[in-house]
Amino acid sequence: MTTIDTDPDTGLDPLEFAVTRNLAAKSAAERDAILASPGFGQSFTDHMVDICWSVRGGWHRPRVSPYGPISLDPAAAVLHYGQEIFEGIKAYRHADGSVHTFRPDQNGRRLQRSARRLALPELPVPYFLQSLKELIAVDGAWVPSGEDQSLYLRPFMFAKEAFLGVRPAHKVAYYLIASPAGAYFKGGVQPVSIWLSEDYSRAGKGGTGAAKTGGNYAASLLPQSEAYENECDQVVFLDQDRNVEELGGMNVVFVYKDGTIVTPQSDSILEGITRDSLLQLARDRGHHVEGRNVSLTEWREGVASGDIVEVFACGTAAVVTPIGTLKGRDFIDEQPSGTLALELREELTNIQYGRAEDKHGWLYRLDA
Ligand SMILES: Cc1ncc(COP(=O)(O)O)c(C=O)c1O
């Protein structure tokens, strides 16, 4: 196991992970063939991490084991009531071969917030960080070194108790799996077209919009299909007052002509770590940043008048994507194109890949 000291903030001792090596692990040649063109979410590393939780025993039985199917009782609560949460975070290989991730404490805390909303137990952040290190200790060779490539880490937690009563489960599992990811955009960043979802919402007031839980994504699939039918790449959701929320899997940011940057903020939006980081980089450049409601009218009129000079989406998977078009049932608005989104993208990825100074202390080394 990797050596981690007692956490000074929580006083928690590190977990003792039982490691079972995968005897059928891919050969170096098989792995290299996958890493040459990994795509997204298609291939998985040789191992996975899991930690059990029960009302009586708390967090226990931390393991690293061969990647493979999970055996679940058909009555497991997650299969019926969707008590489930997850995270998405990447590991980057730097030029010297070392492996780092980006602001994992933020993902650990967001997993805790999601857990609270879904009535799941909160995994202590030191355990979350340790789980990432444990997986990299056995599967570090899966972190690709090509341009814009990464190892996508997918922590998740679900209710595994076999019980059909509707209440928070007494038995829960936390897992971590990893999947090599290629460059999101082949041949340079392309603006995306966005479909405005008028008939379906993603989240409601007091709902689970701010949590990273499967149900939010399930609710986004039908409107996402509607987006495809309308020849759009992604879908944007509004709240009940016709304020802009976010895309199915990315936050939205507006740049105004006086340099002000505005992003929708409410308790029905997932607080993106990419967005928070980009906005910090923008503040470092002297931009004024506001988190507030942005109505659809403000968006459309701002673009028409020239007040809004750039609109982009951001998230871990694609980092930053300029929005090229907003399409509704009876309109198509071309969006203005600017340079800030791509400049901030470059600045952020330079930090993530170790090509620029990490002034905010955002990197966290996983292989030491
Ligand atoms: C619904 C949603 N909004 C926003 C984001 C962006 O969050 P982050 O920047 O932490 O990846 C994500 C995940 O990528 C998401 O799934």
The ligand as an SDF file (V2000), in Angstrom:
LIG
                    3D

 16 16  0  0  0  0  0  0  0  0999 V2000
  -24.2070   18.4660  -15.1580 C   0  0  0  0  0  0  0  0  0  0  0  0
  -22.7820   18.8990  -15.1000 C   0  0  0  0  0  0  0  0  0  0  0  0
  -22.5230   20.2040  -14.9870 N   0  0  0  0  0  0  0  0  0  0  0  0
  -21.2580   20.6550  -14.9110 C   0  0  0  0  0  0  0  0  0  0  0  0
  -20.1740   19.7900  -14.9800 C   0  0  0  0  0  0  0  0  0  0  0  0
  -18.7920   20.3470  -14.8810 C   0  0  0  0  0  0  0  0  0  0  0  0
  -18.2070   19.9660  -13.6610 O   0  0  0  0  0  0  0  0  0  0  0  0
  -16.6390   19.7660  -13.5440 P   0  0  0  0  0  0  0  0  0  0  0  0
  -16.0280   21.0010  -14.0920 O   0  0  0  0  0  0  0  0  0  0  0  0
  -16.3930   19.6080  -12.0820 O   0  0  0  0  0  0  0  0  0  0  0  0
  -16.3020   18.5790  -14.3480 O   0  0  0  0  0  0  0  0  0  0  0  0
  -20.3990   18.4140  -15.0780 C   0  0  0  0  0  0  0  0  0  0  0  0
  -19.3130   17.4260  -15.1210 C   0  0  0  0  0  0  0  0  0  0  0  0
  -18.3900   17.4570  -15.8610 O   0  0  0  0  0  0  0  0  0  0  0  0
  -21.7350   17.9560  -15.1490 C   0  0  0  0  0  0  0  0  0  0  0  0
  -21.9890   16.6520  -15.2770 O   0  0  0  0  0  0  0  0  0  0  0  0
  1  2  1  0
  2  3  1  0
  2 15  2  0
  3  4  2  0
  4  5  1  0
  5  6  1  0
  5 12  2  0
  6  7  1  0
  7  8  1  0
  8  9  2  0
  8 10  1  0
  8 11  1  0
 12 13  1  0
 12 15  1  0
 13 14  2  0
 15 16  1  0
M  END
$$$$
